[in-house]
Amino acid sequence: MKIAVVDDNKTDLELFLKLVGAYGEKYHRTIQVQGFTSGEDFLKEFQKGKFSAVFLDIYMGGMSGVETARTIRQKDEEVRLFFTTTSTDHLADGFAVEATHYLLKPLTEEKIEEAMHRLRDFFVQEENVIAFPNGSKEILIPKNQILYIETIRNGIMIYCRKEAIPVRCSISAAMERLQFSNFLRCHRYSAVHLDAVERVEDDSFVMTD
């Protein structure tokens, strides 16, 4: 899962990133977090489908969190929006942009956990589909279709049950996405899905295919 945090208070931003990182470690979730210090900077990078969720501080210099949320909704109707704030005065604005949740500052581990639990459906989906970095984009592959992965020139080849898919990333980057997913990097240049291993011989994995 990839989420964005937008907050012009660098102390709050750093705390948020730290707490989300701790949540990922505690619950064995792979979470990519990208921080922004203004709504304007965030919107320069935003595109539909890039983030699963966006956490917006309401009170920011320049574009407010509410204004940023309205612009986001013009481009993406599905991304989850969360507001972080010191006040509940903008509840109606949150309703208008279909905000999922409010986090009242000061932020705590418990508040972050409550918010992240509301993204549980994304985690369930991502347990079944792996997003591999592919240059400037991502490619989604059902986890149960992957048999093994090998390094090739300019990236890796992901061998699935019905096809082989070339992906422009390193095997190390791929394994970061596959942690906690029953994959074993058995060699510098290859990794196997243990669910697809039929048997192990002296120096080989015999796969189901």
Backbone bond lengths (Angstrom), bond angles and torsions (degrees), N, CA, C in turn:
res aa  C-N    CA-C-N  psi(-1)  N-CA   C-N-CA  omega(-1)  CA-C   N-CA-C  phi
1 M - - - 1.454 - - 1.518 109.61 -
2 K 1.327 115.80 140.83 1.455 120.26 177.46 1.523 108.56 -120.09
3 I 1.329 116.97 126.22 1.455 121.02 179.71 1.529 109.31 -126.20
4 A 1.324 115.30 155.97 1.464 122.09 176.82 1.525 108.63 -116.10
5 V 1.311 115.33 143.36 1.467 122.31 175.96 1.525 107.35 -123.07
6 V 1.328 116.71 122.64 1.466 121.43 -177.34 1.521 108.48 -118.20
7 D 1.329 116.26 113.95 1.473 120.98 -177.35 1.516 108.05 -157.05
8 D 1.331 116.87 126.58 1.464 119.76 -178.86 1.524 112.73 -81.52
9 N 1.338 117.03 -5.89 1.466 121.28 174.50 1.526 107.59 -91.49
10 K 1.338 116.38 106.44 1.455 119.72 -173.68 1.526 112.67 -63.23
11 T 1.328 117.14 -31.55 1.463 119.97 178.41 1.522 110.44 -65.44
12 D 1.344 116.50 -46.42 1.461 120.64 178.00 1.522 111.07 -64.60
13 L 1.342 116.52 -38.50 1.464 120.77 -179.99 1.532 110.67 -63.19
14 E 1.319 116.74 -46.78 1.465 120.53 179.91 1.522 111.33 -63.90
15 L 1.339 116.97 -37.95 1.458 120.41 178.35 1.522 110.35 -65.47
16 F 1.327 116.18 -42.39 1.466 120.82 -179.84 1.531 109.87 -60.37
17 L 1.340 116.81 -48.42 1.457 120.75 -179.52 1.526 111.03 -60.26
18 K 1.323 116.48 -39.38 1.465 121.19 179.22 1.527 111.12 -64.91
19 L 1.329 117.03 -43.29 1.465 120.94 -177.60 1.527 111.57 -69.40
20 V 1.327 117.08 -37.06 1.468 119.88 177.31 1.529 109.94 -67.14
21 G 1.328 116.73 -39.91 1.459 120.10 176.47 1.515 111.80 -60.61
22 A 1.330 115.81 -40.93 1.469 120.55 178.58 1.526 110.77 -65.97
23 Y 1.326 116.74 -37.32 1.465 120.81 177.80 1.526 110.31 -62.37
24 G 1.339 116.74 -45.04 1.454 120.54 179.77 1.516 112.34 -60.38
25 E 1.334 116.67 -41.36 1.458 120.40 178.77 1.526 111.45 -67.72
26 K 1.314 116.92 -40.56 1.464 121.08 -177.73 1.511 112.11 -65.26
27 Y 1.339 116.71 -40.56 1.467 120.42 -174.77 1.537 112.53 -107.03
28 H 1.332 116.57 11.88 1.465 121.68 177.75 1.528 111.85 54.25
29 R 1.321 114.42 50.45 1.460 121.10 178.29 1.521 109.47 -113.06
30 T 1.334 115.96 138.35 1.455 120.53 175.58 1.522 108.40 -89.50
31 I 1.328 116.19 108.97 1.453 121.72 -176.30 1.527 109.18 -126.46
32 Q 1.314 116.29 121.90 1.458 121.24 173.37 1.526 107.93 -96.54
33 V 1.310 115.78 127.24 1.460 120.64 -177.83 1.521 109.44 -121.31
34 Q 1.311 116.12 130.90 1.466 121.45 177.32 1.519 109.00 -122.89
35 G 1.322 116.47 126.95 1.453 121.35 -176.96 1.521 112.87 -100.48
36 F 1.337 116.03 145.24 1.459 123.00 178.18 1.523 108.14 -135.55
37 T 1.335 116.52 145.34 1.462 120.36 -177.74 1.521 113.46 -101.31
38 S 1.330 117.52 5.28 1.471 120.15 175.59 1.519 109.11 -159.73
39 G 1.329 115.00 154.67 1.451 119.77 176.44 1.512 111.65 -64.32
40 E 1.338 116.10 -35.59 1.459 120.11 179.98 1.525 111.30 -62.53
41 D 1.336 117.18 -45.51 1.463 120.52 179.75 1.525 111.08 -64.02
42 F 1.328 116.13 -39.41 1.464 119.27 179.39 1.528 111.14 -63.26
43 L 1.324 117.08 -45.31 1.467 120.48 -175.74 1.527 112.32 -66.26
44 K 1.322 117.60 -22.43 1.462 120.11 176.40 1.523 110.91 -65.77
45 E 1.330 117.15 -29.32 1.462 121.27 -177.75 1.519 112.77 -102.52
46 F 1.318 117.40 -15.32 1.454 119.85 -173.11 1.519 112.24 -70.22
47 Q 1.322 115.36 137.99 1.455 122.48 171.01 1.519 107.99 -149.64
48 K 1.305 115.94 153.41 1.453 120.87 -176.04 1.523 111.00 -57.79
49 G 1.319 114.87 131.77 1.454 121.14 176.67 1.511 115.06 86.52
50 K 1.336 118.22 -5.66 1.466 120.10 -177.23 1.518 111.71 -73.55
51 F 1.355 116.79 -35.59 1.462 121.13 -178.45 1.523 110.38 -120.69
52 S 1.327 116.16 146.01 1.461 121.06 172.81 1.520 110.81 -80.52
53 A 1.333 116.19 -32.07 1.462 120.51 -178.22 1.517 109.88 -151.58
54 V 1.336 115.62 151.18 1.461 122.15 177.50 1.523 108.09 -129.53
55 F 1.323 116.42 126.67 1.463 123.10 176.92 1.522 107.85 -103.41
56 L 1.329 116.40 120.88 1.460 122.00 -173.12 1.525 111.24 -119.66
57 D 1.323 115.75 126.51 1.462 119.51 169.26 1.526 107.69 -73.22
58 I 1.303 117.75 131.83 1.466 120.58 -177.21 1.524 111.54 -71.31
59 Y 1.336 116.44 -46.55 1.456 119.90 -174.10 1.528 110.22 -94.80
60 M 1.333 116.40 95.33 1.459 121.52 178.22 1.516 109.65 -128.94
61 G 1.326 116.70 152.13 1.451 120.38 172.39 1.518 108.80 -68.10
62 G 1.317 117.88 150.29 1.450 119.93 -174.46 1.521 109.46 75.16
63 M 1.323 117.51 -134.82 1.467 120.39 178.29 1.517 110.25 -67.31
64 S 1.304 116.21 132.16 1.455 119.58 175.79 1.524 109.59 -77.02
65 G 1.319 116.12 170.19 1.452 119.82 177.08 1.516 112.32 -63.03
66 V 1.317 116.74 -36.61 1.470 121.03 179.33 1.522 110.43 -65.81
67 E 1.331 116.99 -44.63 1.470 120.54 178.53 1.526 110.88 -62.93
68 T 1.320 115.77 -40.84 1.467 120.16 177.63 1.518 110.65 -62.88
69 A 1.336 116.49 -41.99 1.460 121.25 -179.82 1.531 111.29 -62.40
70 R 1.319 116.71 -40.05 1.472 119.99 179.24 1.522 110.97 -62.83
71 T 1.327 116.41 -40.49 1.464 120.08 178.43 1.526 110.66 -67.12
72 I 1.334 116.54 -39.57 1.469 120.23 177.16 1.519 110.43 -59.25
73 R 1.325 116.68 -44.44 1.467 120.66 -176.38 1.538 112.34 -65.78
74 Q 1.308 117.41 -23.39 1.463 119.94 176.32 1.522 111.32 -69.37
75 K 1.336 116.67 -23.31 1.462 121.60 -177.16 1.522 113.38 -106.91
76 D 1.322 117.30 -28.50 1.464 120.94 -173.18 1.528 109.13 -144.52
77 E 1.321 115.94 115.17 1.463 120.65 -178.30 1.522 112.54 -90.54
78 E 1.331 117.48 -9.44 1.458 120.24 -172.37 1.522 114.44 -104.57
79 V 1.335 118.41 -26.48 1.455 120.06 -176.87 1.527 110.03 -58.83
80 R 1.322 116.38 138.24 1.465 120.62 178.62 1.530 109.89 -77.18
81 L 1.320 116.48 132.91 1.461 122.05 179.17 1.523 109.81 -112.94
82 F 1.326 115.74 133.21 1.459 123.04 176.36 1.518 108.06 -125.47
83 F 1.325 116.56 141.57 1.456 120.58 175.33 1.524 110.06 -107.79
84 T 1.322 116.17 135.39 1.462 121.54 168.64 1.519 107.10 -108.97
85 T 1.318 117.23 134.64 1.463 119.69 -171.32 1.520 111.16 -161.47
86 T 1.305 115.13 163.01 1.460 121.02 174.63 1.525 111.12 -98.44
87 S 1.353 116.87 0.64 1.461 120.90 -176.34 1.526 109.81 -146.75
88 T 1.305 116.19 155.35 1.475 121.24 176.75 1.528 110.95 -101.79
89 D 1.326 117.40 20.32 1.460 120.98 -176.48 1.523 112.77 -65.87
90 H 1.324 117.23 -20.52 1.467 119.79 -174.03 1.531 112.40 -106.98
91 L 1.300 117.27 30.00 1.462 120.27 179.04 1.527 111.68 -59.56
92 A 1.336 116.67 -39.86 1.466 120.14 -179.74 1.528 110.80 -64.41
93 D 1.334 116.47 -38.76 1.466 119.75 177.84 1.521 110.80 -64.30
94 G 1.329 115.38 -37.93 1.456 119.42 177.73 1.509 112.04 -63.75
95 F 1.311 116.50 -39.10 1.461 120.87 177.42 1.522 110.76 -63.20
96 A 1.317 116.63 -39.30 1.466 121.33 -177.06 1.524 112.32 -64.28
97 V 1.341 117.28 -32.32 1.468 120.19 -179.67 1.527 111.31 -102.77
98 E 1.336 115.85 12.98 1.465 122.38 177.65 1.522 111.71 58.28
99 A 1.335 116.09 49.32 1.463 120.36 176.48 1.522 109.68 -68.36
100 T 1.309 115.65 141.10 1.462 121.40 -177.36 1.517 112.16 -79.92
101 H 1.342 116.76 -35.01 1.466 118.73 -170.08 1.522 109.49 -164.88
102 Y 1.331 115.20 154.66 1.463 122.73 172.00 1.521 109.10 -110.95
103 L 1.319 116.94 136.74 1.453 122.07 171.53 1.520 107.43 -113.63
104 L 1.309 116.92 116.27 1.452 121.01 178.63 1.526 109.92 -85.11
105 K 1.315 116.07 128.84 1.459 120.94 176.19 1.525 109.67 -75.27
106 P 1.336 118.19 151.65 1.466 127.74 4.12 1.530 112.44 -73.90
107 L 1.326 115.73 145.88 1.452 121.54 -179.34 1.525 111.21 -73.68
108 T 1.319 115.83 143.32 1.460 121.69 177.86 1.525 108.70 -135.40
109 E 1.306 115.54 167.61 1.468 120.50 177.79 1.519 110.62 -59.99
110 E 1.325 117.29 -39.63 1.460 120.91 -178.69 1.525 111.46 -65.44
111 K 1.328 117.53 -40.27 1.465 120.79 179.93 1.525 111.60 -67.27
112 I 1.326 116.65 -38.98 1.460 120.28 178.13 1.523 110.08 -66.36
113 E 1.321 116.95 -41.99 1.465 120.10 179.11 1.525 110.72 -61.52
114 E 1.320 117.43 -42.69 1.465 120.64 179.57 1.529 110.17 -61.01
115 A 1.329 116.27 -43.48 1.467 119.70 -179.60 1.519 111.19 -66.63
116 M 1.319 117.36 -44.52 1.457 120.47 -177.92 1.520 111.60 -67.19
117 H 1.317 117.08 -32.56 1.466 119.90 177.25 1.530 110.73 -62.96
118 R 1.320 117.20 -27.09 1.465 120.37 178.32 1.535 111.88 -71.39
119 L 1.323 116.06 -9.88 1.463 120.81 176.27 1.532 111.09 -99.63
120 R 1.310 115.91 18.53 1.464 121.03 -174.54 1.524 112.40 -57.86
121 D 1.345 117.18 -35.36 1.471 119.08 -178.99 1.518 111.49 -64.98
122 F 1.365 117.12 -32.10 1.456 119.53 175.69 1.525 110.57 -67.76
123 F 1.337 115.89 -39.70 1.454 118.97 179.15 1.527 110.98 -63.86
124 V 1.325 116.64 -40.60 1.463 120.23 178.76 1.524 109.97 -61.52
125 Q 1.329 115.95 -44.19 1.458 120.28 178.78 1.524 110.92 -62.27
126 E 1.328 116.47 -42.00 1.450 119.68 -176.74 1.513 112.96 -75.11
127 E 1.333 117.41 -16.53 1.450 119.19 173.39 1.523 110.51 -69.57
128 N 1.330 117.06 -21.13 1.459 121.88 -178.85 1.518 113.17 -103.70
129 V 1.327 117.57 -19.90 1.460 122.35 -179.03 1.528 108.79 -127.76
130 I 1.328 116.12 132.30 1.454 121.14 179.18 1.527 109.09 -105.33
131 A 1.319 116.43 130.48 1.461 121.88 176.92 1.524 108.66 -97.53
132 F 1.319 116.99 112.67 1.461 122.01 179.42 1.523 109.56 -97.96
133 P 1.347 117.66 135.63 1.467 119.07 174.19 1.514 109.39 -65.54
134 N 1.328 116.93 132.30 1.466 121.66 -177.75 1.523 108.27 -135.34
135 G 1.334 115.52 82.49 1.452 119.53 -172.70 1.513 109.64 68.96
136 S 1.333 117.76 -125.21 1.469 121.94 -179.53 1.530 112.18 -89.42
137 K 1.338 117.25 -1.27 1.456 120.97 -178.63 1.521 110.18 -121.37
138 E 1.315 116.89 -169.79 1.453 122.37 175.97 1.519 109.02 -130.20
139 I 1.327 116.06 152.40 1.455 121.25 175.24 1.520 108.17 -122.44
140 L 1.334 116.69 131.35 1.458 122.27 -176.86 1.515 109.38 -98.00
141 I 1.350 116.14 129.09 1.452 121.53 -179.51 1.529 108.60 -132.98
142 P 1.339 118.35 127.49 1.475 120.04 176.72 1.524 110.53 -58.49
143 K 1.313 116.45 128.43 1.464 120.69 -175.13 1.526 111.95 -61.08
144 N 1.333 116.91 -38.45 1.465 119.03 -175.43 1.529 113.10 -73.41
145 Q 1.344 116.89 -5.44 1.453 120.53 177.68 1.536 112.48 -92.58
146 I 1.334 116.85 -13.63 1.460 120.79 -175.44 1.525 110.42 -83.11
147 L 1.339 116.05 130.08 1.462 121.85 176.40 1.528 110.81 -99.00
148 Y 1.315 116.26 -52.74 1.456 119.69 179.52 1.526 109.44 -160.13
149 I 1.325 115.58 169.64 1.464 122.65 -176.26 1.526 108.38 -132.88
150 E 1.320 116.21 138.16 1.459 120.85 176.15 1.524 110.10 -132.11
151 T 1.324 114.78 147.80 1.458 120.13 175.04 1.523 110.21 -74.74
152 I 1.320 116.40 135.50 1.461 122.32 174.21 1.518 107.47 -129.83
153 R 1.308 116.17 177.10 1.464 119.22 177.32 1.525 109.62 -63.68
154 N 1.303 116.55 133.34 1.473 123.50 178.55 1.525 113.43 68.04
155 G 1.332 118.79 20.38 1.463 118.77 176.45 1.507 113.32 152.91
156 I 1.328 115.01 -141.57 1.458 121.36 -178.96 1.530 109.22 -133.66
157 M 1.327 115.64 161.14 1.452 121.94 171.52 1.519 107.69 -115.32
158 I 1.331 115.70 124.39 1.462 120.81 178.82 1.522 108.02 -100.34
159 Y 1.313 115.65 113.65 1.466 121.17 -177.47 1.531 109.15 -90.68
160 C 1.319 114.83 114.76 1.457 121.47 -179.93 1.534 109.58 -105.76
161 R 1.309 116.39 177.86 1.460 120.22 -176.51 1.527 112.47 -64.27
162 K 1.342 117.71 -31.75 1.452 120.29 -175.72 1.520 114.16 -116.62
163 E 1.332 117.98 -11.37 1.459 120.01 -177.07 1.516 110.45 -160.49
164 A 1.326 114.92 163.95 1.459 122.14 173.68 1.522 107.82 -110.70
165 I 1.329 116.58 130.13 1.459 121.05 -172.85 1.526 109.71 -117.82
166 P 1.333 118.33 117.88 1.470 120.05 175.64 1.527 110.48 -77.73
167 V 1.322 115.78 138.13 1.464 121.24 -179.47 1.520 108.17 -134.50
168 R 1.317 116.27 134.44 1.458 120.95 -178.39 1.522 111.20 -88.45
169 C 1.316 115.80 75.68 1.466 121.56 172.80 1.516 107.55 -154.50
170 S 1.312 117.23 167.08 1.462 121.16 178.22 1.522 109.94 -81.00
171 I 1.322 116.49 160.37 1.454 119.36 177.26 1.529 110.56 -67.73
172 S 1.328 116.85 -28.68 1.476 119.85 176.31 1.522 110.76 -65.13
173 A 1.344 117.20 -42.39 1.462 120.86 178.12 1.519 110.46 -64.89
174 A 1.337 116.29 -38.19 1.462 119.63 178.41 1.521 110.97 -64.35
175 M 1.329 116.70 -41.80 1.467 119.87 -177.92 1.524 111.81 -67.35
176 E 1.332 117.37 -28.64 1.467 119.47 175.16 1.520 110.35 -61.53
177 R 1.344 116.90 -37.41 1.465 120.95 178.99 1.537 111.21 -74.99
178 L 1.323 116.76 -24.17 1.464 121.06 -173.76 1.526 113.56 -97.19
179 Q 1.333 117.42 2.50 1.454 118.50 -179.87 1.526 110.26 -61.55
180 F 1.329 114.89 145.09 1.466 123.75 -176.48 1.530 112.08 67.28
181 S 1.349 118.82 15.06 1.463 121.10 -176.14 1.525 113.07 -115.98
182 N 1.330 117.97 20.60 1.468 122.70 174.57 1.519 112.41 67.27
183 F 1.332 116.77 35.51 1.449 122.12 173.02 1.529 109.08 -110.20
184 L 1.317 116.37 144.34 1.454 121.81 -178.73 1.521 109.45 -123.90
185 R 1.315 115.61 125.12 1.462 119.33 173.25 1.524 107.00 -83.44
186 C 1.315 116.06 97.90 1.462 121.50 -171.60 1.529 112.58 -89.21
187 H 1.311 117.20 -7.73 1.462 122.24 -176.46 1.525 106.71 -157.63
188 R 1.305 116.46 160.51 1.464 120.53 179.38 1.520 111.78 -56.43
189 Y 1.352 116.49 -33.21 1.452 120.77 -173.52 1.530 113.74 -109.93
190 S 1.309 118.62 8.96 1.468 118.46 -176.31 1.522 111.83 -152.85
191 A 1.337 114.17 157.80 1.470 122.01 176.45 1.519 108.08 -144.70
192 V 1.320 116.98 148.81 1.463 121.12 -179.22 1.525 109.80 -122.76
193 H 1.328 114.90 149.44 1.459 121.84 171.83 1.519 106.59 -86.71
194 L 1.306 117.75 113.58 1.460 121.36 -173.27 1.524 112.36 -61.52
195 D 1.320 117.73 -25.83 1.466 120.44 176.89 1.526 111.61 -67.68
196 A 1.352 117.01 -19.52 1.459 121.27 -178.25 1.528 112.57 -102.28
197 V 1.317 116.95 8.46 1.461 120.84 178.49 1.526 109.07 -88.22
198 E 1.328 115.76 124.00 1.461 120.10 179.00 1.523 111.28 -83.24
199 R 1.335 115.70 -43.07 1.466 119.95 176.36 1.519 109.22 -161.09
200 V 1.326 116.33 164.79 1.458 122.91 178.61 1.515 108.40 -115.77
201 E 1.332 116.81 126.28 1.449 122.00 175.30 1.518 109.00 -102.99
202 D 1.331 117.59 -171.60 1.464 120.79 -172.72 1.523 112.70 -53.48
203 D 1.331 116.91 -47.27 1.463 119.91 -177.15 1.524 111.98 -133.83
204 S 1.355 116.95 24.34 1.454 119.83 -174.23 1.522 112.17 -145.68
205 F 1.329 114.06 152.41 1.468 121.31 167.22 1.524 107.16 -103.60
206 V 1.318 117.44 125.76 1.457 121.21 174.69 1.518 107.31 -97.42
207 M 1.346 115.96 118.84 1.445 121.05 -173.92 1.519 111.34 -89.66
208 T 1.309 116.72 165.36 1.461 121.57 -177.42 1.524 113.01 -66.54
209 D 1.349 117.17 -18.08 1.459 119.39 178.45 1.530 111.98 -94.92
